[in-house]
Structure formats: structure tokens, C-alpha cells
Amino acid sequence: MLHAGVGLSTLKDTEKAALEATSTALARAGAGSADLALVFATVEHGPLYSRLLRTVKDTAHATHVVGCSAGGVLTTDGEIERAPGVAVLTVRADTFSASRFFIPQLRGRGREVGEETAALAQAHPEADNLLVVFPDTYNFNSAAFFAGVSQVAPTVPVVGGGASEDGTLGETFQLCGDTVSNDALSGVLLSGQFQHTIGIAQACQPIGAVHTVTKAHQNLILELDGRPAFDVFSEVVRKPLIEDLRRAAAFVFVGLPVDAERQRIVRGECIIRNIVGVDPRQGIVAVADDIRQGQKMVFTLRDGSASREDLKVTLESQVQQWGEQRPGFGLYFNCLGRGRGLYGLPDLDVAYIRQHFGDMPLIGFFTGCEIAPIQRQHSLHQYSGVLVLVGEKTVH
């Protein structure tokens, strides 16, 4: 049996908020204790994160408590942005185990941390494994981390979100057991007999044609289709955005196939990257990732209406994958660039998830980056919502 429940508190008092959220989660789970308690808390509770962890552990009688700081939190009950919030998920399961882990000193050790993380799953080669990670966004080298994971356990899926804050601190915090730290990675390994699905909804949708990078240097796109990259960019980006390049960079991004050798871009199979600079005189577009000559790319526009439609398609696909079975719980890693700022109203993503999966226990937070595989390749996402659904394994 799988017992899961979520609780959400907006109380300003940290200890009372942790107690309220955890008690609600346990009551909804119908369990007196938990193997795992996931906790995400906004930075208003930062000075008392240690007390928050102790309260969650003692209230849930939890074997493992893990989580991170968040610029905003969410559960089935709604989304909390720009206000104090504590979200707690409690899980007790008979067919799989949950084991927390904490790895310090993330900066400059991405590959080593990736290898160490993957080794946890490699210890259970016959089991179903899922790694859920919460790295310090400001010190996370995703390429190095994924290289380390792939070296040790290339087939084990890794999901999660970069720990975040509200922009006032300049640092994030990883929570694990009774440890509170930054420049680290916290997480949990689910291992045993269970099934899961991963859906990726993107806020940035393609505009214009797919282009071939015909000349590039590191993160600089020099030519697209044999023409200066900025000339192509200026044709795709219409007025009034093209007249304000700084504002354009807040709405227009680059979509890259996760496999740089892939010769076409398909919905859900590309990663979004920021445009970090343009040089009209030299015709250059600079991107927040390395670019390979010969690869495909497309310009994308961050748009609330298109984002809603993409979320619907993502959810409908997951409904079909689960069929008549109900997931036990869901994890939703939602970019800080989504939510109220994208849609102009609160709770939209959670409302859509609830519409498709009812009152399924759901927990998540607004992330600094999102982590989920595409085509079985470990990938870092931006401006995306990653929904991970976990449930009991169907016996045929």
C-alpha cells in the first residue's frame, strides 16, 4: 500500500506552519507516520529552517526529511507566491523505499557530485529507481553533473528542481535531515517496485522556422542558414520587441534539440535557453549554452496562452499513460518564470493538474531550473513545468 498526503500552510510562524502543513499531510495520508517527508519552504522561514526540519520530523515521525528553499511553494491546495509558505508531502510505502541524501560543496565539483548521486541508485540494480534532486541553482553546473551521472548510471532517471529564493538573498538552501546548507545538493532516492511518468510543459513555444547553425563559437551564434544570426533574429522578432532588445530578451528565447545531432525539432524534445546578448553590428546572438555548428535551433516566445495549451497536452498524455490507475502522488517543479507572472492570475498550473488528476496529493515549488530527461538524456530545462507522477506498480 502507498499512503501519501500533502499539507500547505501560510502561517508566518515557522514552527506553527511546519506543524500545520505536516499534520494536514499525515491526516490526508491516513497514516500515523511517514517513511519520507518532503518539505519546501519560502525564504521568509529561512532563519528557522533548522527548527522547521525538526518540527516536520517530530510531527510525521519521519525516517527521512528532505527539501530546499523556495521562491514559492505549491500543493493540491494552491500556489503560494510572494508570501510565506510551507508545503509538506508525507509518504509511507510497502513496495519501495525512500532514502535521503546530502552532498556538500557543489561548486566546481559537478561531475563528482553527479557520480556520487548516481552511485546511490547503482546500488539497487534490480529495482525501479528514481533520483529526485534539489541542487543549489547558483552553483549548479548541469553539464558536469549529468556527465557524472551518465558515467555511473546512465539509465536511471533524474528529476527535480534548482533550489530558489525570492531574489533578496542571492543564495539558496538545501535541507536534509537536520542539515541546512547552501552550495550543496539534497535529494531522495526512490527504489523498489513502483511506476512513474514524467511530463514536461514548456512556456516557450516556437516562432518562425527551424534554422541550422552554420557558424558558431562556444555560446555565440554567428550565422544561421548562412546569414548573420542577428538578421534572422530581427526578422523573427516583430515590433515593438525588436525596438527594445533588453525587453525582447525577457520574451524571446532559443529552443535547442536535446540531441545536438538531431535534424528536426519536435514538441517536448527541445530545451529552452536564454538569449544573453546580441550584437547587431557583428550579427551575433549569444545564448546561455554552448552551440554546435550544424545543429538545429528555433526561436521561441514565452506566452501564457500557448503555455496553457502545452500544459493541457502534457497532462492529457500522462492521463493516457496511467489509464484507469490513479497515481499515488505527484511532484511538480515549476519555473519561477511561470505562475502569476506568466498567466496574470494565480494557481493556474495546479488547477489544470487537479482537473486531470483530481485531489491526488501534489507538492512542488517554483524553481531556479527544472531537471528531467528528454529521450532518456539527462536535461536541464528553463521556463518549464516538470510533473512527476508516482504510483504502485501494476501487476499483469
N, C-alpha and C positions, 0 to 999 in steps of 0.2 A: 504494500500500500504506500501511496505517496500523499503526505499531508503538507499542504502549503497554504500560507495566508500572508496578507500584506496589511500594513498599517501606515498611516500618514498623520503627522502632527504639525501644526503651525504655531504651537506654543513657543514663546520666546525663552522660557526657562528650559535649559538644555536637559537637565535630569528629568523634569516632568514630561518634556517632549519625547525623550527616549522611552520612558515608561509607557506613555500613551500609545505610541506607534507600535511598540513591541507587544504590549498586552492585546491590542486590537488584532495584530497579525496572528498571535497564538490562538485567540478565540476563534478567528475565522478558519484557522487550520484545523481546529478541533483536536489540538494536541497540547499536552501539558509541558512539553519540552521540544527542543529543536536540535537536529544534528548541525544545521547551518543557519546562521543569521546574517543576511546581507544588510548593510546599512550605508545609506548615502545621506549626507547632512550638509546643509549650506554653511557658508563661511561665518555666518552670524554665531554659529555654535563652535567655531574654531578654538577659542580659548579653553573650551571644556570638552574637547574631543575625547580625552582620556576618560573623563567621568561618563561621557556618553557610551563609550565602549563597555565600561564596567556595568552600567545600568542595563544595557541590552543583554549582555552575557548573563547577568544575575536573574533578570526577568524571564528570559527564554530558557534558562538552564542550558545554554547553547554550548555544544562542543567546540564549534568554530564560529568566530565572528570576524567578518572582513568587509571592507568597503573603501570609501575615499571621500574627499571633499568634493563639493559640487556647487556650481553656479546656480543650479536649480534642481529640484527633485520631482519625481512623478511616481504615481501608483495608479491602480484602477480607479481611485477616487478623484484623480485630477492631477494637474501640473502646478507646481509652485515656482514662480519666477520672481526675482527681486523682492524676496521676503524670506523670513526664517522658515526652514522646513527640514523635517527628519522623516525619511522613508525607511521602513524595515520589512524585509521578507524573511519568514521563518520556514524552514523545510525539514521534514523528517521523512526518510525513505527507507524501505526494506531492501530494495533491489540495487541500489547504488549508494556509494559513499561520497562525502564531500570533505575535502582536505584543504585548509587554507595554507597560503604560503606568502612569505615576505622576503624580498631580495633588495638589500640596500645598495647605495652607490650606483645609481643607474647611469649618471653622466659619464660618457666616454667608455662605457662597458656594455654597449648594446648587444653585441654578439655573445659575450659571456653570459649575460643575463638571459638571452634567448636560449642558449644551450642549457642553462641551469633550469629554466622553466620547463623546457621540453622533456628533460630527463625525468621530471616528476611523472609525466604520462607514460614515458617509455618503460617505467617500472611495472606497468599493467598492460602488457601487450595483447592479452586476450580479451580485454574488457572494452566496452564503449567508453571513450574518453572525450572530455570537452574541457578546454582550458579557458577560463574567464579571467581577464587581466585588467588591472587599473593602474597604468603607468603614470608617472609624473609627466604631464604633457610637455612642460618646458625643458625637460632633459631627456626626452624620448627620441632616439634615433631608430625609426621604424625599420629602415632598410637593414641595418646591422642586426637588430633584434630578430627580424624574420629570417635572416640568413642563419643565425644561430639556431632558431627553432627548426628550420628545414634540414640543417645538418644532423640533428639528433632524432627528430620525429616528424618527418615531412608530411605524414598523412593525418596527424592529429589536428583537428580544427581549433583555431584560436579566435576568440571573440572578446569584446569588451569595449571600454571607452577610456580616453585620457582623462584623468582627474582634472577638475576645473575649479574656477573661483569666479568672483563677480567683477574682476578687474581692479580691485582695490589693493590686493596683496602682492601680486607678482610671483606667487608660489602656490603650489597645491600640496595636498597632504594625502598620504596613503595610510589606511587604517587596517590593522591586523592583530587579532588577539588583544593584547594590552599595549601594543606599539602604535605610536603616532609619529610619522616622519615624512619628510619630503625627499626629493631626489631618490626615489625608490619605486619599486613595483610591488603591489599587493595583488592577490588573486585567489582563486579557488579552482581546484581540480575536481570535476565530477567524473567518477569512474565506477563502472559496474554494468548493470543491464538497464538501459533506458534508450529513448529515441529523442531526437531533436531536429528542428528545422531552423534555417537562418534566412531571413528576408532582409533585403536592403532597399530602402526607399530613398530616392535622391531628390533634393530640392532644386538641383540644377539640370535643366533639360536642354538638348541640342538646339542650336540655331544655325541655320546655314548648312553648307555641305561638309562632308568629311574631307579633310585635307591630308596631304602627305608632306612630312617634314623633309625638305630637300637639302637643307643646310642647317646645322646646329652646332653649338659648342657648350658643353656642360648643361646649364639650365637656360641657355639663350636660344630661342628660335630665331634663326636668321632669315630663312626662306621657307615659304610654304608653296608647294606646287610650282617651284621655280621663280617665285616672285617675293619681294621683300615682305616679311611676315606682318609688319605693321600695316602695309597697304591692304592685305587681306583682312586684317582685324578691323580696319576703319570702314571697310565695305560691309562687314557683318554687323557691326555695332552702329545702330542708327542714331540720329539726333533724338533727344538732346544729349544723350550719354556721351557721344563721341566728342562733344564740345567741352566736357568736363571729365578728363581722363581719370582723375582721382576718384570721382563718383562712379565712373564706369567700372573700376576695379572692384567695387563693392557688389556689383551685379553680374559681371561677365567673368567667366572662368574657362579653364581648359579641361576638356574631357579626354582622357588617355586610356586606351585599352590596357587592361592589367598585364597582358602579354604584349610586349613591345613589338613582337614579330607578327602579331595578328593583323591581317589586312582589311578588317572591317570592324566597325563599332556597333555593338548590339546593346539594346536597353539592359541595364543591370550588369553589364560586363565591362564597364569603364570606371575609372577613378577620377575624381574631381580634384583639380589643383588650382591654387590661387595664381593670378597674374600679379607678379610682384613689381613690375616696372615695364615701361615702354619707351622706346627712343624713336620718335617719328623721323628724325633726320637720317638715322642709320637703318631704319626699317626693322628694328629689333623688338621682340616681345620676350620678356623674361618671365619664367614660370618657377614655382616653388617645387621643382623636382628636376632630375636630370632627364634630358631629352635625347633620343637617339635618331640619327639621320635615317630616313626611310620608314619610320613608324608613322602610323595614322594618328590623327587628332581631330577634335571638333571643338568649336567654341560653344559655350553653354551659358544660359541665362538663369539666374536664381529668380524663381517665380512662384508665388504662393499657390496660384490656381493649378499650375502644372504639377507642383509638388503634391497637392491633394490627390490628383488623379494617379500619380505614380504610387502613392501610398495605398490607394484602393487596389490597384493591380497587384502590388506586393502582398497585401493581406488576402486577396482572393486566391492567389497562388498557394499561400500557406493553408488556407481553409481546405483547398482541394487535397493537399498533401496529407492532412490529418483525417480527412474523411469524416466518419461518424465518431471517431475517437476525440476526446477532449484533452488538450494539453494540461499538464499539472500546474504549470506556472510559466510566466513569460518575463524576459529581461529586455528592456528597451533602452538603447543607448542613442540619445537624440542630440544632435549637434546644437551648440549654443546659438548658432545662426538660424535655427528653426523656431518653433514655438510662437509666442505672441509677436515677436519682431518680424517673422515671415508672413504670418497669416492675418495679423491685426486683431486677433482675438485669442483667448486662452483655451487650453485643453483640447485643441482640435485633434492632435495625433492620438491622444488617449481615447477620445470619443470614437474615433474610427476603429481603433483596436477593440474597444468594448462592443461596438456594433457588430463586429465579426466574430468575437470570441466570448461575448457575454461578460460575466463577472469573474472570469479567470484571474487568479492572482497575478498582478503585473507590477514590477518595480523597475525603476530606471533613474537616470539623471541626465542633465544637459552637459554634454561632453566637450572637451577640447579637441578631440579627434575620435573617430569611430574605427573599430577593428573587426573585420570579418573577411572570410575567404571569398574569392571570386575564382571560379573554375579551379577550385582546390588550391589556389595560390593565396598565401597569406597577404592581406592587403590592408592598407591604411586608407580611410575614407574621410572626406570633409563634406559638410552640409548635408549629411545623410542621417537617416534613422535606421538603426540595425535592430531588428526584432528577433530574439532567440526564444523559441518555444521548446519546453522540455516536458516530457511525459513518460508514462510507463511504456515498456516495450510490448508491442502486440505479439501474442503467441498465435502462430498459424498452425 
